[in-house]
Amino acid sequence: MAAAAAAAAAISELDSCRRESRGAIEQIVRMEKRIFPKHESMAKFFDEELRKKNAGLLYAKVTNGEGEEEEEEEEIVGYVMYSFVTSLCASITKLAVKENYRRKGYGEALLKAAVEKCRKRRVHRICLHVDPTRSPAVSLYTKIGFRIDCSVKSYYSSERDAYRMYMDFDDNC
Ligand SMILES: CC(C)(COP(=O)(O)OP(=O)(O)OC[C@H]1O[C@@H](n2cnc3c(N)ncnc32)[C@H](O)[C@@H]1OP(=O)(O)O)[C@@H](O)C(=O)NCCC(=O)NCCS
């Protein structure tokens, strides 16, 4: 059921240089502000981040209003950001799914698509940081094959640590 919902969603790569992407960026920034606390939110420097040549963003969208009378409207339900820190190491920098679309497989589909992008660039390792109290995210990363490397003290703030997690691609070595 969850896999079917996610499979029905189209996963697209954002091309921030195209004017048509403006609407998508606005939706993603709204989601970012709603889901993450200010100090964790990238909303303010989203454009700057997306202009970087070594960064990418994939988003999942669904089409609403398919009735004869209704106009079709695309809704972005989740996104994942990644960057290539070096030629051998990538990083997942953000992953989020709208509250009312969670537990339907979108997060997993997005994360797998980002991992595949990184694998194709022949990196040896993907790293990420996650707040250990975000248990749905920790479970998802573990399910996909990420392992906990260590705990990083005060990563988000003086009171909030992070797990550093990683996934290695032995076949890319
Ligand atoms: C983490 C997040 C992206 C998961 O998205 P999602 O679309 O709900 O996840 P999926 O439906 O694809 O679930 C895939 C797996 O994730 C884990 N998972 C997801 N939600 C979970 C929950 N509430 N409790 C426990 N595990 C959960 C499970 O392992 C699940 O596999 P299963 O269905 O076989 O049990 C979503 O909860 C979210 O946006 N959270 C807030 C933002 C966040 O914490 N981002 C990560 C840090 S940047």
The ligand as an SDF file (V2000), in Angstrom:
LIG
                    3D

 48 50  0  0  0  0  0  0  0  0999 V2000
   11.5050   11.0130    8.3540 C   0  0  0  0  0  0  0  0  0  0  0  0
   10.4100   11.2150    7.3140 C   0  0  0  0  0  0  0  0  0  0  0  0
   11.0280   11.9040    6.0980 C   0  0  0  0  0  0  0  0  0  0  0  0
    9.8570    9.8340    6.9020 C   0  0  0  0  0  0  0  0  0  0  0  0
    8.9910   10.0070    5.7930 O   0  0  0  0  0  0  0  0  0  0  0  0
    7.7850    9.0010    5.4850 P   0  0  0  0  0  0  0  0  0  0  0  0
    7.3230    9.2800    4.1050 O   0  0  0  0  0  0  0  0  0  0  0  0
    6.7700    9.0750    6.5550 O   0  0  0  0  0  0  0  0  0  0  0  0
    8.5130    7.5880    5.5590 O   0  0  0  0  0  0  0  0  0  0  0  0
    8.0690    6.2240    4.8300 P   0  0  0  0  0  0  0  0  0  0  0  0
    6.5940    6.1150    4.8200 O   0  0  0  0  0  0  0  0  0  0  0  0
    8.7620    6.1550    3.5160 O   0  0  0  0  0  0  0  0  0  0  0  0
    8.6410    5.1160    5.8280 O   0  0  0  0  0  0  0  0  0  0  0  0
    9.8130    4.3790    5.5150 C   0  0  0  0  0  0  0  0  0  0  0  0
   10.4290    3.8460    6.7940 C   0  0  0  0  0  0  0  0  0  0  0  0
   10.7670    4.9290    7.6730 O   0  0  0  0  0  0  0  0  0  0  0  0
   10.5710    4.5270    9.0420 C   0  0  0  0  0  0  0  0  0  0  0  0
    9.5000    5.3440    9.6420 N   0  0  0  0  0  0  0  0  0  0  0  0
    8.7680    6.3110    9.0290 C   0  0  0  0  0  0  0  0  0  0  0  0
    7.9270    6.8790    9.9030 N   0  0  0  0  0  0  0  0  0  0  0  0
    8.1080    6.2520   11.0780 C   0  0  0  0  0  0  0  0  0  0  0  0
    7.5220    6.4000   12.3770 C   0  0  0  0  0  0  0  0  0  0  0  0
    6.5760    7.3200   12.6200 N   0  0  0  0  0  0  0  0  0  0  0  0
    7.9790    5.6070   13.3730 N   0  0  0  0  0  0  0  0  0  0  0  0
    8.9430    4.6930   13.1590 C   0  0  0  0  0  0  0  0  0  0  0  0
    9.5280    4.4900   11.9350 N   0  0  0  0  0  0  0  0  0  0  0  0
    9.1180    5.2730   10.9330 C   0  0  0  0  0  0  0  0  0  0  0  0
   10.1810    3.0620    8.9890 C   0  0  0  0  0  0  0  0  0  0  0  0
   11.3850    2.3130    9.0160 O   0  0  0  0  0  0  0  0  0  0  0  0
    9.5230    2.9660    7.6180 C   0  0  0  0  0  0  0  0  0  0  0  0
    9.5680    1.6660    7.1020 O   0  0  0  0  0  0  0  0  0  0  0  0
    8.2840    0.6800    7.3180 P   0  0  0  0  0  0  0  0  0  0  0  0
    7.1300    1.3700    6.6670 O   0  0  0  0  0  0  0  0  0  0  0  0
    8.7130   -0.5800    6.6360 O   0  0  0  0  0  0  0  0  0  0  0  0
    8.1140    0.5750    8.8180 O   0  0  0  0  0  0  0  0  0  0  0  0
    9.2190   12.0580    7.8900 C   0  0  0  0  0  0  0  0  0  0  0  0
    8.7930   11.4640    9.0830 O   0  0  0  0  0  0  0  0  0  0  0  0
    9.5700   13.5350    8.1630 C   0  0  0  0  0  0  0  0  0  0  0  0
    9.4790   14.3730    7.2600 O   0  0  0  0  0  0  0  0  0  0  0  0
    9.9370   13.8390    9.4090 N   0  0  0  0  0  0  0  0  0  0  0  0
   10.2390   15.2470    9.8130 C   0  0  0  0  0  0  0  0  0  0  0  0
   11.5380   15.7500    9.1910 C   0  0  0  0  0  0  0  0  0  0  0  0
   12.7410   14.9050    9.5830 C   0  0  0  0  0  0  0  0  0  0  0  0
   12.8630   14.4170   10.6990 O   0  0  0  0  0  0  0  0  0  0  0  0
   13.7010   14.7910    8.6150 N   0  0  0  0  0  0  0  0  0  0  0  0
   14.9100   14.0260    8.8090 C   0  0  0  0  0  0  0  0  0  0  0  0
   15.9930   14.8370    9.3580 C   0  0  0  0  0  0  0  0  0  0  0  0
   16.5910   16.0610    8.2270 S   0  0  0  0  0  0  0  0  0  0  0  0
  1  2  1  0
  2  3  1  0
  2  4  1  0
  2 36  1  0
  4  5  1  0
  5  6  1  0
  6  7  2  0
  6  8  1  0
  6  9  1  0
  9 10  1  0
 10 11  2  0
 10 12  1  0
 10 13  1  0
 13 14  1  0
 14 15  1  0
 15 16  1  0
 15 30  1  0
 16 17  1  0
 17 18  1  0
 17 28  1  0
 18 19  1  0
 18 27  1  0
 19 20  2  0
 20 21  1  0
 21 22  1  0
 21 27  2  0
 22 23  1  0
 22 24  2  0
 24 25  1  0
 25 26  2  0
 26 27  1  0
 28 29  1  0
 28 30  1  0
 30 31  1  0
 31 32  1  0
 32 33  2  0
 32 34  1  0
 32 35  1  0
 36 37  1  0
 36 38  1  0
 38 39  2  0
 38 40  1  0
 40 41  1  0
 41 42  1  0
 42 43  1  0
 43 44  2  0
 43 45  1  0
 45 46  1  0
 46 47  1  0
 47 48  1  0
M  END
$$$$
